[in-house]
């Protein structure tokens, strides 16, 4: 299923009467996307990841570091940290990220991306996605 690009643009527009994260959900529901992937301009975009990115750019986010590495990002509605929207956890093998787990705490949906390393040219190898 593909989505009209003009509909896709509505996903990141901010409506004065709703939050961007709510707008994303409403737009996805309106265009009838039942899967975890949203095709945008020939690329596959994870809906959970898209919602997390909108939340990150709009709401208060709290990065957590361990051993000099970013290991977690928590996203809240504001700096009081009373309502958490998302959490993203990164695991490493040495200095290389091995997996990223994004949890949408409102819907309870989880996206796990597992990376398989790099190609000889330095580009990222395809990663596996798992949803729950």
Steps between C-alpha positions, in 0.01 A plus 500: 500500500634843418396830646445822309792733571263786589340277768847405624596865543205546736663259741760753608286811488409643837135581548423767760236278664704178535849384580726382215505145639120491507497650149727219378267236643189669361655538155616139494151387602336730246696361204431145618848369571474173687864393482808607695668648192409820318631523141625854437663590168615142442648452847354296782446708814412336830188663642625464859831658400322786323283570804808490726685746275206741501479466879875556535489822300188628678516387862749486786761228451746363751812328358674250727867415460703212639872461446497801268241341269139598446303205638147634536275789404180561695239735355249673728220751442700761696794546736301389806539143363156398625373359170747295297418450132792296361819330601781399269770262622826443313726198557859481384766248409818693566439840344245378244125519560356149473134569566253778561172437682235772470197470727188710447377516859159634399408216264728239655652416160868410478740513206833317524764565234799267495800609295727255321804724467651674201578411139857522370423845358402623849127514433260354754385146427126441499350464846223279624180639647279335756171638629305414811 
